[in-house]
Amino acid sequence: MVTDGTPIKTMKLYHEVDRVLNDLAAAGFGLDGALDANELARFDQYHYFGTDAVDEAINGLSLGPGSAVVEIGGGIGGPARRLASAARCHVSAIELQPDLNSLAADLTARCGLSELVDHIEGDALDGVVGEGVFDAVVSWLTFLHIADRPLLYRECARMLRPGGSMYVEDYHRLGTLSQDEVRILAEDVFCHRVPTLAEYETELSAAGFVDIELTDVTVAWRLFVADRFAEFRAARSLMIDRHGEELVDGLDHFYASINDLFSGGNLGGLRLTARLS
Ligand SMILES: C[S@@+](CC[C@H](N)C(=O)[O-])C[C@H]1O[C@@H](n2cnc3c(N)ncnc32)[C@H](O)[C@@H]1O
């Protein structure tokens, strides 16, 4: 079975996520047994620029041993394991999809990082973690799935201690999206709203955030998604041997859609930092 029928599963990146085990097998790792988080990091980061993007958050927010961090949208756990292995943070990673969350917990255990990382299954909007307990909220390419940003930002503020900080990488809207782009975002990316930079600023301020810094990273992301698509196409037969044709066709469609969106010029990439007043 390819999907479990939840709406977010229209996004083909989320089909058969245990394909990471095929990648690990190809790299010489068994189905169980100890793993090195650095080796795994080649396959477990569902955002752009892999662990470098996580290191931006570690350095930008000065995260280290003793930092309590909540990640919105943990995926299969790549960023949380990087935060734990590189900075020794305590991480609570909230993930909506049960199959991703349980795989994330298995992989974290195999990396020997379960003492530092909690994988929490649930909707980050539902108050699944405590109030005022985190030094930092971090997130990579998850806010795009959540249309009600005012509610999301209020929830982020609720989780943070006063003065706590936020690091997010996500999409922003540069121009007017065409009907086709709106459809592709909804159908292939499960994204129903892309705010402008001005809307980020207004809505974050309304939730109590200050020192809001919005950095446009569109040019780098446009190149990244183009390269990712080209490399995946070039490795198609190898990928089919590893994962099967149906899964590869789905990922090809997803990577092509993202490349089309960024090359269209209306979708941008954003790195944001802010602090709760
Ligand atoms: C593109 S993936 C990124 C995962 C991870 N941040 C990474 O970079 O590897 C976005 C993730 O956010 C999760 N997500 C979407 N909406 C969510 C919500 N309301 N609460 C928690 N997780 C959510 C999705 O299920 C998906 O795993």
Ligand as a Chemical Component Dictionary entry (heavy atoms), coordinates in Angstrom:
data_LIG
# 
_chem_comp.id                   LIG 
_chem_comp.type                 NON-POLYMER 
_chem_comp.pdbx_formal_charge   0 
_chem_comp.three_letter_code    LIG 
# 
loop_
_chem_comp_atom.comp_id 
_chem_comp_atom.atom_id 
_chem_comp_atom.alt_atom_id 
_chem_comp_atom.type_symbol 
_chem_comp_atom.charge 
_chem_comp_atom.model_Cartn_x 
_chem_comp_atom.model_Cartn_y 
_chem_comp_atom.model_Cartn_z 
_chem_comp_atom.pdbx_ordinal 
LIG C1  C1  C 0  8.960  18.397 4.363  1  
LIG S1  S1  S 1  8.798  17.466 5.846  2  
LIG C2  C2  C 0  10.212 18.054 6.741  3  
LIG C3  C3  C 0  10.565 17.112 7.865  4  
LIG C4  C4  C 0  11.794 17.555 8.662  5  
LIG N1  N1  N 0  11.609 18.898 9.170  6  
LIG C5  C5  C 0  13.018 17.507 7.801  7  
LIG O1  O1  O 0  13.436 18.581 7.333  8  
LIG O2  O2  O -1 13.577 16.425 7.562  9  
LIG C6  C6  C 0  7.444  18.259 6.738  10 
LIG C7  C7  C 0  6.935  17.400 7.886  11 
LIG O3  O3  O 0  6.015  18.158 8.663  12 
LIG C8  C8  C 0  4.993  17.280 9.116  13 
LIG N2  N2  N 0  3.817  18.090 9.496  14 
LIG C9  C9  C 0  2.958  18.740 8.680  15 
LIG N3  N3  N 0  2.008  19.367 9.376  16 
LIG C10 C10 C 0  2.260  19.107 10.685 17 
LIG C11 C11 C 0  1.606  19.454 11.898 18 
LIG N4  N4  N 0  0.498  20.209 11.896 19 
LIG N5  N5  N 0  2.127  19.000 13.059 20 
LIG C12 C12 C 0  3.241  18.226 13.065 21 
LIG N6  N6  N 0  3.892  17.847 11.941 22 
LIG C13 C13 C 0  3.414  18.293 10.761 23 
LIG C14 C14 C 0  4.766  16.373 7.929  24 
LIG O4  O4  O 0  4.073  15.217 8.273  25 
LIG C15 C15 C 0  6.192  16.149 7.445  26 
LIG O5  O5  O 0  6.774  15.040 8.041  27 
# 
loop_
_chem_comp_bond.comp_id 
_chem_comp_bond.atom_id_1 
_chem_comp_bond.atom_id_2 
_chem_comp_bond.value_order 
_chem_comp_bond.pdbx_ordinal 
LIG C1  S1  SING 1  
LIG S1  C2  SING 2  
LIG S1  C6  SING 3  
LIG C2  C3  SING 4  
LIG C3  C4  SING 5  
LIG C4  N1  SING 6  
LIG C4  C5  SING 7  
LIG C5  O1  DOUB 8  
LIG C5  O2  SING 9  
LIG C6  C7  SING 10 
LIG C7  O3  SING 11 
LIG C7  C15 SING 12 
LIG O3  C8  SING 13 
LIG C8  N2  SING 14 
LIG C8  C14 SING 15 
LIG N2  C9  SING 16 
LIG N2  C13 SING 17 
LIG C9  N3  DOUB 18 
LIG N3  C10 SING 19 
LIG C10 C11 SING 20 
LIG C10 C13 DOUB 21 
LIG C11 N4  SING 22 
LIG C11 N5  DOUB 23 
LIG N5  C12 SING 24 
LIG C12 N6  DOUB 25 
LIG N6  C13 SING 26 
LIG C14 O4  SING 27 
LIG C14 C15 SING 28 
LIG C15 O5  SING 29 
# 
